[in-house]
């Protein structure tokens, strides 16, 4: 102990006795590069999102799925000032100043959330000039950000709102690269700029990919990686570099900024969430081991067609599986997909999310969830409707780090709400009304609140277009 104190005292004395050393330490601590790197991940392109105006609203008489596994028959949902005020049964008092909407025979859910979308980065019309989702120029590009490609006028956004009840979505880079770049979470609202759509306070994601895509793209160019072992080698080297960068940053020794390493270090800091494209169970298990090696968490595996094989490992890691209901066979690593994937994961106690990865699929995620529920039932796994709705609301919100703000109908959360014309797990169900932060942005009965687009001629059921 005495030796320790003596050494500490000598070090302090050396600083005092050597003005040059003290000045150097002070300069390092105040380095603009250090300060910028520490602050950068917090939100360098801040959200300018402001909710559209709404009015106090009471949905009464509907069947309510709260998104957290609860169901209320003949329920009441109250929201005002952009927030859920209360949720209850028919006996819940409705204040006099609330607009009452009769939901008899209808259903209420939280807004649907798509954890895996490329809207805006691959917008409609689908032409090469609009292909902005894959920066396929290097195996790892953590320095690129999906939000810098988002075109807010993509008609896919309004289609997702009207046909799918989508109120929030994560826009991801493509999967050509081992590290594809940062994702961004958006509120599904009309805006001139991506900043006006950015979900306030949502953490960034970092898109990663394993398997066939990166090894095919770069192996075809005669460079590493061209194998699955090459994938892991490049990834591990990148994480080593990120760990060293972070240590240097924390010690105040950065001289210049590195945009790629800032994103990687943000993951190691726990500020950026890993969203990992991966199909095969063996690869997912290896990635979980790599995450342990470098001290980060995989928030969700996307596509995860073989997740059913390792439900226990995914549950233990707290990692969600963002999956399709029944896509399979379109490439070799998807051949062992089974339609019971979601049901088996649910039975194992693992987190299930139904995602789209498609501008059409995002408009009917409710139907995809219903298909997965039906396949589970045929395998002897009964999953209540209210729990299936969780796959579309609270589970994706949790994997995206926004579950404290949205994803379930709870007092104080954002009033992201869908009123369906029937059970949302029916193929016949469509959104009747959709609110985002308490603002009515879609109303099937009001032409003024139905989306229009320069690239489309009309809505289903509107008759001939003149």
C-alpha positions as a Markdown table, in Angstrom:
| # | Residue | x | y | z |
|---|---|---|---|---|
| 1 | Unk | 0.0 | 0.0 | 0.0 |
| 2 | Unk | 2.8 | 2.4 | 0.9 |
| 3 | Unk | 4.6 | 1.6 | -2.3 |
| 4 | Unk | 1.4 | 2.3 | -4.3 |
| 5 | Unk | 0.9 | 5.7 | -2.6 |
| 6 | Unk | 4.6 | 6.5 | -3.1 |
| 7 | Unk | 4.4 | 5.8 | -6.8 |
| 8 | Unk | 1.2 | 7.8 | -7.2 |
| 9 | Unk | 2.9 | 10.7 | -5.4 |
| 10 | Unk | 5.9 | 10.5 | -7.6 |
| 11 | Unk | 3.7 | 10.5 | -10.8 |
| 12 | Unk | 1.9 | 13.6 | -9.6 |
| 13 | Unk | 5.2 | 15.3 | -8.7 |
| 14 | Unk | 6.5 | 14.5 | -12.2 |
| 15 | Unk | 3.5 | 16.2 | -13.8 |
| 16 | Unk | 4.1 | 19.3 | -11.7 |
| 17 | Unk | 7.8 | 19.3 | -12.3 |
| 18 | Unk | 7.4 | 18.8 | -16.0 |
| 19 | Unk | 5.2 | 21.6 | -17.5 |
| 20 | Unk | 5.5 | 20.0 | -20.9 |
| 21 | Unk | 4.0 | 16.7 | -19.8 |
| 22 | Unk | 1.2 | 18.3 | -17.9 |
| 23 | Unk | 0.4 | 20.5 | -20.9 |
| 24 | Unk | 0.4 | 17.4 | -23.2 |
| 25 | Unk | -2.0 | 15.6 | -20.9 |
| 26 | Unk | -4.3 | 18.6 | -20.8 |
| 27 | Unk | -4.2 | 18.9 | -24.6 |
| 28 | Unk | -5.1 | 15.2 | -25.0 |
| 29 | Unk | -8.1 | 15.5 | -22.6 |
| 30 | Unk | -9.4 | 18.5 | -24.5 |
| 31 | Unk | -8.7 | 17.1 | -28.0 |
| 32 | Unk | -11.5 | 18.0 | -30.4 |
| 33 | Unk | -11.2 | 14.5 | -31.9 |
| 34 | Unk | -11.8 | 12.9 | -28.5 |
| 35 | Unk | -14.7 | 15.1 | -27.7 |
| 36 | Unk | -16.3 | 14.7 | -31.2 |
| 37 | Unk | -15.9 | 10.9 | -31.1 |
| 38 | Unk | -17.6 | 10.7 | -27.7 |
| 39 | Unk | -20.4 | 13.0 | -28.6 |
| 40 | Unk | -20.9 | 11.8 | -32.2 |
| 41 | Unk | -23.0 | 8.7 | -31.6 |
| 42 | Unk | -25.5 | 10.5 | -29.4 |
| 43 | Unk | -27.3 | 12.1 | -32.4 |
| 44 | Unk | -25.2 | 14.2 | -34.8 |
| 45 | Unk | -28.2 | 14.6 | -37.2 |
| 46 | Unk | -30.9 | 15.3 | -34.7 |
| 47 | Unk | -34.6 | 14.5 | -35.2 |
| 48 | Unk | -36.8 | 17.5 | -36.0 |
| 49 | Unk | -39.9 | 15.3 | -35.7 |
| 50 | Unk | -43.0 | 17.1 | -34.4 |
| 51 | Unk | -46.2 | 15.2 | -34.0 |
| 52 | Unk | -49.1 | 16.2 | -36.2 |
| 53 | Unk | -52.0 | 17.8 | -34.2 |
| 54 | Unk | -54.6 | 15.4 | -32.8 |
| 55 | Unk | -57.6 | 15.6 | -30.5 |
| 56 | Unk | -58.6 | 13.7 | -27.3 |
| 57 | Unk | -60.0 | 10.4 | -28.5 |
| 58 | Unk | -61.9 | 7.5 | -26.9 |
| 59 | Unk | -62.2 | 4.2 | -28.8 |
| 60 | Unk | -65.0 | 2.3 | -27.1 |
| 61 | Unk | -66.6 | -1.1 | -27.6 |
| 62 | Unk | -63.8 | -2.8 | -29.5 |
| 63 | Unk | -61.7 | -5.8 | -28.7 |
| 64 | Unk | -58.4 | -4.5 | -27.5 |
| 65 | Unk | -55.0 | -6.3 | -27.9 |
| 66 | Unk | -52.6 | -4.2 | -25.8 |
| 67 | Unk | -49.5 | -5.5 | -27.6 |
| 68 | Unk | -48.0 | -6.9 | -24.4 |
| 69 | Unk | -50.1 | -10.1 | -24.5 |
| 70 | Unk | -53.3 | -8.7 | -22.9 |
| 71 | Unk | -56.8 | -8.8 | -24.4 |
| 72 | Unk | -59.8 | -6.7 | -23.3 |
| 73 | Unk | -63.2 | -7.5 | -24.8 |
| 74 | Unk | -65.6 | -4.5 | -25.1 |
| 75 | Unk | -62.6 | -2.4 | -24.2 |
| 76 | Unk | -61.9 | 1.4 | -24.0 |
| 77 | Unk | -58.7 | 3.2 | -25.1 |
| 78 | Unk | -58.2 | 6.9 | -24.2 |
| 79 | Unk | -55.5 | 9.1 | -25.7 |
| 80 | Unk | -54.8 | 12.8 | -25.7 |
| 81 | Unk | -51.8 | 15.1 | -26.3 |
| 82 | Unk | -50.1 | 12.4 | -28.2 |
| 83 | Unk | -50.1 | 9.9 | -25.3 |
| 84 | Unk | -52.1 | 7.0 | -24.1 |
| 85 | Unk | -54.1 | 8.2 | -21.1 |
| 86 | Unk | -55.8 | 5.0 | -20.0 |
| 87 | Unk | -56.9 | 1.6 | -21.2 |
| 88 | Unk | -59.7 | -0.5 | -19.6 |
| 89 | Unk | -63.1 | -2.1 | -20.0 |
| 90 | Unk | -66.5 | -0.7 | -20.7 |
| 91 | Unk | -66.6 | 0.9 | -17.3 |
| 92 | Unk | -63.7 | 3.2 | -17.9 |
| 93 | Unk | -65.0 | 6.7 | -17.7 |
| 94 | Unk | -64.7 | 8.8 | -20.9 |
| 95 | Unk | -64.1 | 12.6 | -20.3 |
| 96 | Unk | -66.7 | 14.9 | -21.9 |
| 97 | Unk | -64.2 | 16.6 | -24.2 |
| 98 | Unk | -63.1 | 13.3 | -25.9 |
| 99 | Unk | -64.2 | 12.4 | -29.4 |
| 100 | Unk | -66.0 | 9.0 | -29.0 |
| 101 | Unk | -65.4 | 6.5 | -31.8 |
| 102 | Unk | -67.6 | 3.4 | -31.7 |
| 103 | Unk | -65.4 | 0.3 | -32.2 |
| 104 | Unk | -68.2 | -2.3 | -31.8 |
| 105 | Unk | -67.2 | -5.4 | -33.9 |
| 106 | Unk | -63.7 | -3.9 | -34.5 |
| 107 | Unk | -60.3 | -4.4 | -33.0 |
| 108 | Unk | -57.6 | -2.1 | -31.5 |
| 109 | Unk | -53.9 | -2.7 | -31.5 |
| 110 | Unk | -50.8 | -0.6 | -31.0 |
| 111 | Unk | -49.3 | 0.6 | -34.2 |
| 112 | Unk | -47.5 | -2.1 | -36.1 |
| 113 | Unk | -43.7 | -1.9 | -36.2 |
| 114 | Unk | -41.5 | -3.3 | -38.9 |
| 115 | Unk | -38.0 | -4.0 | -37.7 |
| 116 | Unk | -36.6 | -4.7 | -41.2 |
| 117 | Unk | -37.5 | -2.3 | -44.0 |
| 118 | Unk | -35.6 | -0.7 | -46.9 |
| 119 | Unk | -38.3 | 1.9 | -47.7 |
| 120 | Unk | -36.7 | 5.1 | -48.8 |
| 121 | Unk | -33.4 | 3.5 | -49.6 |
| 122 | Unk | -35.0 | 1.3 | -52.3 |
| 123 | Unk | -38.0 | 3.4 | -53.0 |
| 124 | Unk | -40.7 | 3.1 | -55.7 |
| 125 | Unk | -40.5 | 3.3 | -58.6 |
| 126 | Unk | -37.9 | 0.6 | -58.5 |
| 127 | Unk | -35.2 | 1.8 | -60.8 |
| 128 | Unk | -31.4 | 1.7 | -60.7 |
| 129 | Unk | -31.2 | 5.4 | -59.9 |
| 130 | Unk | -33.1 | 4.7 | -56.7 |
| 131 | Unk | -30.9 | 1.8 | -55.5 |
| 132 | Unk | -29.2 | 3.3 | -52.5 |
| 133 | Unk | -29.3 | 0.6 | -49.9 |
| 134 | Unk | -26.0 | -1.3 | -50.4 |
| 135 | Unk | -22.6 | 0.4 | -50.3 |
| 136 | Unk | -21.0 | -2.7 | -51.9 |
| 137 | Unk | -17.6 | -1.3 | -52.3 |
| 138 | Unk | -15.8 | -2.9 | -49.3 |
| 139 | Unk | -16.6 | -5.8 | -47.1 |
| 140 | Unk | -17.2 | -3.6 | -44.1 |
| 141 | Unk | -18.7 | -0.1 | -44.3 |
| 142 | Unk | -19.8 | 0.9 | -40.8 |
| 143 | Unk | -19.2 | 4.5 | -41.8 |
| 144 | Unk | -22.3 | 4.7 | -44.0 |
| 145 | Unk | -25.8 | 5.5 | -42.6 |
| 146 | Unk | -29.1 | 4.4 | -44.0 |
| 147 | Unk | -30.7 | 7.7 | -43.2 |
| 148 | Unk | -28.5 | 9.5 | -45.7 |
| 149 | Unk | -30.2 | 7.6 | -48.5 |
| 150 | Unk | -33.8 | 7.8 | -47.3 |
| 151 | Unk | -36.2 | 9.5 | -49.7 |
| 152 | Unk | -39.1 | 10.6 | -47.6 |
| 153 | Unk | -41.5 | 10.8 | -50.6 |
| 154 | Unk | -41.3 | 7.1 | -51.2 |
| 155 | Unk | -45.0 | 6.1 | -51.8 |
| 156 | Unk | -44.2 | 2.9 | -49.9 |
| 157 | Unk | -44.4 | 4.8 | -46.6 |
| 158 | Unk | -48.1 | 5.8 | -47.1 |
| 159 | Unk | -48.9 | 2.3 | -48.4 |
| 160 | Unk | -47.5 | 0.8 | -45.3 |
| 161 | Unk | -49.5 | 3.2 | -43.1 |
| 162 | Unk | -52.8 | 2.6 | -44.9 |
| 163 | Unk | -52.7 | -1.1 | -45.7 |
| 164 | Unk | -50.5 | -2.4 | -42.9 |
| 165 | Unk | -51.1 | 0.0 | -39.9 |
| 166 | Unk | -47.3 | 0.7 | -39.8 |
| 167 | Unk | -46.5 | 3.5 | -37.4 |
| 168 | Unk | -42.8 | 3.0 | -36.9 |
| 169 | Unk | -40.1 | 1.2 | -38.9 |
| 170 | Unk | -36.4 | 0.6 | -39.0 |
| 171 | Unk | -34.6 | 1.3 | -42.3 |
| 172 | Unk | -31.6 | -0.9 | -42.7 |
| 173 | Unk | -28.7 | -0.9 | -45.2 |
| 174 | Unk | -28.6 | -4.0 | -47.4 |
| 175 | Unk | -26.8 | -7.2 | -46.7 |
| 176 | Unk | -24.0 | -7.3 | -49.3 |
| 177 | Unk | -21.5 | -6.4 | -46.6 |
| 178 | Unk | -20.3 | -8.0 | -43.3 |
| 179 | Unk | -21.0 | -4.6 | -41.8 |
| 180 | Unk | -23.4 | -2.6 | -43.9 |
| 181 | Unk | -23.7 | 0.6 | -41.8 |
| 182 | Unk | -26.1 | 2.3 | -39.4 |
| 183 | Unk | -29.8 | 1.8 | -39.5 |
| 184 | Unk | -32.3 | 4.5 | -38.6 |
| 185 | Unk | -35.7 | 4.2 | -36.9 |
| 186 | Unk | -38.5 | 6.4 | -38.4 |
| 187 | Unk | -42.0 | 7.4 | -37.4 |
| 188 | Unk | -44.3 | 6.7 | -40.4 |
| 189 | Unk | -45.4 | 10.3 | -41.0 |
| 190 | Unk | -45.4 | 12.6 | -44.0 |
| 191 | Unk | -42.3 | 14.8 | -44.0 |
| 192 | Unk | -40.1 | 16.8 | -46.4 |
| 193 | Unk | -36.9 | 15.5 | -44.7 |
| 194 | Unk | -35.7 | 12.3 | -43.1 |
| 195 | Unk | -34.9 | 14.3 | -39.9 |
| 196 | Unk | -38.6 | 15.1 | -39.8 |
| 197 | Unk | -39.4 | 11.4 | -39.7 |
| 198 | Unk | -36.7 | 10.3 | -37.2 |
| 199 | Unk | -38.1 | 8.6 | -34.1 |
| 200 | Unk | -37.1 | 10.9 | -31.2 |
| 201 | Unk | -34.6 | 9.2 | -28.9 |
| 202 | Unk | -34.4 | 5.9 | -30.8 |
| 203 | Unk | -30.9 | 4.3 | -30.7 |
| 204 | Unk | -29.1 | 3.6 | -33.9 |
| 205 | Unk | -28.7 | 0.1 | -35.1 |
| 206 | Unk | -25.7 | -1.4 | -36.9 |
| 207 | Unk | -26.5 | -3.8 | -39.8 |
| 208 | Unk | -24.3 | -6.8 | -40.0 |
| 209 | Unk | -24.6 | -9.9 | -42.3 |
| 210 | Unk | -23.2 | -13.4 | -42.3 |
| 211 | Unk | -23.4 | -16.3 | -44.7 |
| 212 | Unk | -23.8 | -16.3 | -48.4 |
| 213 | Unk | -24.2 | -12.6 | -49.3 |
| 214 | Unk | -20.8 | -11.1 | -48.2 |
| 215 | Unk | -18.8 | -14.2 | -49.3 |
| 216 | Unk | -20.5 | -14.2 | -52.7 |
| 217 | Unk | -20.2 | -10.5 | -53.3 |
| 218 | Unk | -16.6 | -10.2 | -52.4 |
| 219 | Unk | -15.4 | -13.7 | -53.4 |
| 220 | Unk | -16.7 | -12.9 | -56.9 |
| 221 | Unk | -14.4 | -9.9 | -56.9 |
| 222 | Unk | -11.4 | -12.1 | -56.0 |
| 223 | Unk | -11.0 | -10.7 | -52.5 |
| 224 | Unk | -11.6 | -11.7 | -48.9 |
| 225 | Unk | -14.1 | -12.9 | -47.7 |
| 226 | Unk | -14.9 | -15.7 | -50.1 |
| 227 | Unk | -15.8 | -18.3 | -47.4 |
| 228 | Unk | -17.6 | -18.4 | -44.1 |
| 229 | Unk | -14.3 | -18.6 | -42.2 |
| 230 | Unk | -13.3 | -15.6 | -44.1 |
| 231 | Unk | -16.4 | -13.8 | -42.9 |
| 232 | Unk | -15.5 | -14.4 | -39.3 |
| 233 | Unk | -11.8 | -13.5 | -39.8 |
| 234 | Unk | -12.7 | -10.1 | -41.3 |
| 235 | Unk | -15.3 | -9.5 | -38.6 |
| 236 | Unk | -13.0 | -10.3 | -35.8 |
| 237 | Unk | -10.2 | -8.2 | -37.2 |
| 238 | Unk | -12.7 | -5.3 | -37.4 |
| 239 | Unk | -13.8 | -5.8 | -33.8 |
| 240 | Unk | -10.2 | -5.8 | -32.6 |
| 241 | Unk | -9.6 | -2.6 | -34.4 |
| 242 | Unk | -12.7 | -1.1 | -32.9 |
| 243 | Unk | -11.7 | -2.2 | -29.4 |
| 244 | Unk | -8.3 | -0.5 | -29.8 |
| 245 | Unk | -9.9 | 2.6 | -31.2 |
| 246 | Unk | -12.3 | 2.7 | -28.2 |
| 247 | Unk | -9.5 | 2.2 | -25.7 |
| 248 | Unk | -7.5 | 5.0 | -27.3 |
| 249 | Unk | -10.6 | 7.3 | -27.3 |
| 250 | Unk | -11.3 | 6.6 | -23.7 |
| 251 | Unk | -7.7 | 7.3 | -22.8 |
| 252 | Unk | -8.0 | 10.7 | -24.5 |
| 253 | Unk | -5.4 | 9.8 | -27.1 |
| 254 | Unk | -7.3 | 10.1 | -30.4 |
| 255 | Unk | -5.7 | 12.5 | -32.9 |
| 256 | Unk | -8.1 | 12.1 | -35.7 |
| 257 | Unk | -11.7 | 10.8 | -36.1 |
| 258 | Unk | -12.6 | 7.5 | -37.9 |
| 259 | Unk | -16.3 | 7.4 | -38.9 |
| 260 | Unk | -16.2 | 3.6 | -39.3 |
| 261 | Unk | -14.7 | 3.0 | -35.9 |
| 262 | Unk | -17.0 | 5.5 | -34.2 |
| 263 | Unk | -19.9 | 3.3 | -35.2 |
| 264 | Unk | -18.2 | 0.1 | -34.1 |
| 265 | Unk | -17.2 | 1.7 | -30.8 |
| 266 | Unk | -20.7 | 2.8 | -30.3 |
| 267 | Unk | -21.8 | -0.8 | -30.3 |
| 268 | Unk | -19.1 | -1.6 | -27.7 |
| 269 | Unk | -20.4 | 1.3 | -25.6 |
| 270 | Unk | -23.9 | -0.2 | -25.7 |
| 271 | Unk | -25.3 | 2.8 | -27.6 |
| 272 | Unk | -25.8 | 1.2 | -31.0 |
| 273 | Unk | -27.8 | -2.1 | -31.4 |
| 274 | Unk | -26.6 | -4.9 | -33.6 |
| 275 | Unk | -29.2 | -6.0 | -36.2 |
| 276 | Unk | -27.6 | -9.1 | -37.8 |
| 277 | Unk | -28.8 | -10.7 | -41.1 |
| 278 | Unk | -28.2 | -14.5 | -40.6 |
| 279 | Unk | -29.9 | -17.6 | -41.8 |
| 280 | Unk | -28.2 | -20.8 | -40.5 |
| 281 | Unk | -28.3 | -21.8 | -36.8 |
| 282 | Unk | -24.6 | -22.8 | -36.7 |
| 283 | Unk | -23.6 | -19.3 | -37.9 |
| 284 | Unk | -25.9 | -17.6 | -35.4 |
| 285 | Unk | -24.3 | -19.6 | -32.6 |
| 286 | Unk | -20.8 | -18.6 | -33.8 |
| 287 | Unk | -21.9 | -14.9 | -34.0 |
| 288 | Unk | -23.2 | -15.2 | -30.4 |
| 289 | Unk | -19.7 | -16.5 | -29.4 |
| 290 | Unk | -18.0 | -13.6 | -31.3 |
| 291 | Unk | -20.3 | -11.2 | -29.4 |
| 292 | Unk | -19.1 | -12.6 | -26.1 |
| 293 | Unk | -15.5 | -12.4 | -27.2 |
| 294 | Unk | -15.8 | -8.6 | -27.9 |
| 295 | Unk | -18.4 | -7.7 | -25.3 |
| 296 | Unk | -21.4 | -6.7 | -27.3 |
| 297 | Unk | -25.0 | -8.0 | -27.7 |
| 298 | Unk | -26.9 | -9.1 | -30.8 |
| 299 | Unk | -30.2 | -7.4 | -30.5 |
| 300 | Unk | -31.8 | -9.4 | -33.3 |
| 301 | Unk | -31.0 | -11.9 | -35.9 |
| 302 | Unk | -32.9 | -11.0 | -39.1 |
| 303 | Unk | -34.4 | -13.7 | -41.4 |
| 304 | Unk | -33.1 | -16.4 | -39.0 |
| 305 | Unk | -34.7 | -19.2 | -40.9 |
| 306 | Unk | -33.0 | -21.8 | -38.8 |
| 307 | Unk | -33.6 | -20.1 | -35.4 |
| 308 | Unk | -35.9 | -22.9 | -34.3 |
| 309 | Unk | -32.9 | -25.1 | -33.9 |
| 310 | Unk | -31.3 | -22.9 | -31.2 |
| 311 | Unk | -34.2 | -21.3 | -29.4 |
| 312 | Unk | -32.6 | -22.0 | -26.0 |
| 313 | Unk | -29.4 | -20.2 | -27.0 |
| 314 | Unk | -31.3 | -17.2 | -28.3 |
| 315 | Unk | -33.4 | -17.0 | -25.2 |
| 316 | Unk | -30.3 | -17.1 | -23.0 |
| 317 | Unk | -28.7 | -14.4 | -25.0 |
| 318 | Unk | -31.9 | -12.2 | -25.0 |
| 319 | Unk | -31.7 | -12.1 | -28.8 |
| 320 | Unk | -34.8 | -11.7 | -30.9 |
| 321 | Unk | -35.5 | -13.6 | -34.2 |
| 322 | Unk | -37.0 | -11.3 | -36.8 |
| 323 | Unk | -38.4 | -13.8 | -39.3 |
| 324 | Unk | -40.8 | -14.3 | -42.2 |
| 325 | Unk | -43.7 | -16.7 | -41.8 |
| 326 | Unk | -42.8 | -19.1 | -44.6 |
| 327 | Unk | -40.2 | -17.8 | -47.0 |
| 328 | Unk | -37.8 | -20.6 | -48.0 |
| 329 | Unk | -35.7 | -22.1 | -50.8 |
| 330 | Unk | -34.6 | -18.9 | -52.6 |
| 331 | Unk | -31.0 | -19.7 | -51.8 |
| 332 | Unk | -29.1 | -22.6 | -50.3 |
| 333 | Unk | -29.0 | -21.2 | -46.7 |
| 334 | Unk | -32.7 | -20.8 | -46.7 |
| 335 | Unk | -33.5 | -24.4 | -47.6 |
| 336 | Unk | -33.9 | -25.7 | -44.0 |
| 337 | Unk | -36.5 | -23.1 | -43.2 |
| 338 | Unk | -39.8 | -24.4 | -41.8 |
| 339 | Unk | -43.2 | -22.7 | -41.3 |
| 340 | Unk | -43.2 | -23.7 | -37.7 |
| 341 | Unk | -40.2 | -21.5 | -36.9 |
| 342 | Unk | -42.1 | -18.9 | -35.0 |
| 343 | Unk | -44.1 | -21.4 | -33.0 |
| 344 | Unk | -41.1 | -23.4 | -31.9 |
| 345 | Unk | -39.3 | -20.2 | -30.9 |
| 346 | Unk | -42.3 | -19.1 | -28.9 |
| 347 | Unk | -42.5 | -22.4 | -27.2 |
| 348 | Unk | -38.8 | -22.1 | -26.2 |
| 349 | Unk | -39.5 | -18.8 | -24.6 |
| 350 | Unk | -37.5 | -16.9 | -27.2 |
| 351 | Unk | -38.4 | -13.5 | -28.6 |
| 352 | Unk | -40.3 | -13.6 | -32.0 |
| 353 | Unk | -40.6 | -10.7 | -34.4 |
| 354 | Unk | -42.4 | -10.9 | -37.8 |
| 355 | Unk | -40.6 | -8.6 | -40.3 |
| 356 | Unk | -41.0 | -7.8 | -44.0 |
| 357 | Unk | -37.8 | -6.9 | -45.9 |
| 358 | Unk | -40.2 | -6.1 | -48.7 |
| 359 | Unk | -42.3 | -3.1 | -49.8 |
| 360 | Unk | -45.3 | -5.3 | -50.3 |
| 361 | Unk | -44.9 | -7.5 | -47.3 |
| 362 | Unk | -44.8 | -4.5 | -45.0 |
| 363 | Unk | -48.4 | -3.9 | -46.0 |
| 364 | Unk | -49.6 | -7.2 | -44.6 |
| 365 | Unk | -47.5 | -8.2 | -41.6 |
| 366 | Unk | -50.6 | -9.0 | -39.7 |
| 367 | Unk | -51.4 | -11.7 | -42.3 |
| 368 | Unk | -47.8 | -13.0 | -42.0 |
| 369 | Unk | -48.2 | -13.3 | -38.3 |
| 370 | Unk | -51.5 | -15.1 | -38.7 |
| 371 | Unk | -49.9 | -17.6 | -41.1 |
| 372 | Unk | -47.1 | -18.3 | -38.6 |
| 373 | Unk | -49.8 | -18.8 | -35.8 |
| 374 | Unk | -51.7 | -21.2 | -38.0 |
| 375 | Unk | -48.6 | -23.3 | -38.8 |
| 376 | Unk | -47.8 | -23.4 | -35.1 |
| 377 | Unk | -51.3 | -24.6 | -34.3 |
| 378 | Unk | -51.0 | -27.4 | -36.8 |
| 379 | Unk | -47.8 | -28.5 | -35.1 |
| 380 | Unk | -49.7 | -28.6 | -31.7 |
| 381 | Unk | -48.5 | -25.2 | -30.4 |
| 382 | Unk | -51.4 | -23.0 | -29.4 |
| 383 | Unk | -50.5 | -19.3 | -29.3 |
| 384 | Unk | -53.3 | -16.8 | -28.3 |
| 385 | Unk | -54.1 | -14.0 | -30.7 |
| 386 | Unk | -53.1 | -11.4 | -28.1 |
| 387 | Unk | -49.6 | -12.9 | -27.9 |
| 388 | Unk | -49.2 | -13.1 | -31.6 |
| 389 | Unk | -49.9 | -9.4 | -31.9 |
| 390 | Unk | -46.9 | -8.9 | -29.6 |
| 391 | Unk | -44.7 | -10.2 | -32.5 |
| 392 | Unk | -45.7 | -7.1 | -34.4 |
| 393 | Unk | -45.6 | -4.5 | -31.7 |
| 394 | Unk | -43.8 | -4.8 | -28.4 |
| 395 | Unk | -41.2 | -7.4 | -29.5 |
| 396 | Unk | -39.9 | -5.3 | -32.4 |
| 397 | Unk | -40.0 | -2.2 | -30.3 |
| 398 | Unk | -37.8 | -4.0 | -27.7 |
| 399 | Unk | -35.3 | -5.2 | -30.3 |
| 400 | Unk | -35.1 | -1.6 | -31.6 |
| 401 | Unk | -34.7 | 0.0 | -28.2 |
| 402 | Unk | -37.9 | 2.0 | -28.3 |
| 403 | Unk | -40.1 | -0.2 | -26.1 |
| 404 | Unk | -40.3 | 2.5 | -23.4 |
| 405 | Unk | -42.0 | 4.9 | -25.8 |
| 406 | Unk | -44.1 | 2.6 | -28.0 |
| 407 | Unk | -45.1 | -1.0 | -28.9 |
| 408 | Unk | -47.9 | -1.4 | -26.3 |
| 409 | Unk | -51.0 | 0.5 | -25.2 |
| 410 | Unk | -49.8 | 1.7 | -21.8 |
| 411 | Unk | -50.4 | 5.0 | -20.0 |
| 412 | Unk | -47.8 | 7.5 | -21.0 |
| 413 | Unk | -46.6 | 5.8 | -24.1 |
| 414 | Unk | -47.0 | 7.3 | -27.6 |
| 415 | Unk | -50.5 | 7.1 | -28.9 |
| 416 | Unk | -49.6 | 5.0 | -31.9 |
| 417 | Unk | -52.9 | 3.1 | -32.4 |
| 418 | Unk | -54.7 | 1.1 | -35.1 |
| 419 | Unk | -58.4 | 0.5 | -35.3 |
| 420 | Unk | -59.0 | -2.6 | -37.5 |
| 421 | Unk | -62.3 | -3.4 | -39.3 |
| 422 | Unk | -62.0 | -7.0 | -38.0 |
| 423 | Unk | -59.6 | -9.3 | -36.2 |
| 424 | Unk | -56.2 | -8.2 | -37.5 |
| 425 | Unk | -55.2 | -11.9 | -37.7 |
| 426 | Unk | -57.8 | -12.4 | -40.4 |
| 427 | Unk | -56.9 | -12.2 | -44.1 |
| 428 | Unk | -59.9 | -9.9 | -44.5 |
| 429 | Unk | -58.8 | -7.3 | -42.0 |
| 430 | Unk | -57.7 | -3.9 | -43.0 |
| 431 | Unk | -56.9 | -0.7 | -41.0 |
| 432 | Unk | -60.0 | 1.4 | -40.5 |
| 433 | Unk | -58.1 | 4.3 | -38.8 |
| 434 | Unk | -54.4 | 4.8 | -37.9 |
| 435 | Unk | -53.1 | 7.3 | -35.4 |
| 436 | Unk | -49.5 | 8.3 | -34.9 |
| 437 | Unk | -48.8 | 10.1 | -31.7 |
| 438 | Unk | -52.5 | 10.7 | -31.4 |
| 439 | Unk | -52.9 | 12.3 | -34.8 |
| 440 | Unk | -55.3 | 10.6 | -37.2 |
| 441 | Unk | -53.2 | 10.1 | -40.3 |
| 442 | Unk | -55.3 | 7.5 | -42.1 |
| 443 | Unk | -59.0 | 7.1 | -42.2 |
| 444 | Unk | -60.6 | 4.7 | -44.6 |
| 445 | Unk | -63.8 | 6.7 | -44.6 |
| 446 | Unk | -62.2 | 10.1 | -45.3 |
| 447 | Unk | -60.7 | 10.7 | -48.7 |
| 448 | Unk | -58.7 | 13.6 | -47.2 |
| 449 | Unk | -56.9 | 11.2 | -44.9 |
| 450 | Unk | -56.0 | 8.6 | -47.5 |
| 451 | Unk | -52.6 | 8.6 | -49.1 |
| 452 | Unk | -52.0 | 9.9 | -52.6 |
| 453 | Unk | -48.9 | 9.5 | -54.7 |
| 454 | Unk | -47.4 | 10.8 | -58.0 |
| 455 | Unk | -46.7 | 7.1 | -58.9 |
| 456 | Unk | -50.1 | 5.6 | -58.3 |
| 457 | Unk | -53.6 | 6.1 | -59.7 |
| 458 | Unk | -55.9 | 5.2 | -56.9 |
| 459 | Unk | -56.8 | 3.1 | -53.8 |
| 460 | Unk | -58.3 | -0.3 | -53.8 |
| 461 | Unk | -62.1 | 0.0 | -53.8 |
| 462 | Unk | -62.2 | 3.6 | -55.2 |
| 463 | Unk | -63.7 | 2.6 | -58.5 |
| 464 | Unk | -62.4 | 3.5 | -62.0 |
| 465 | Unk | -59.7 | 6.2 | -62.1 |
| 466 | Unk | -60.6 | 9.0 | -64.5 |
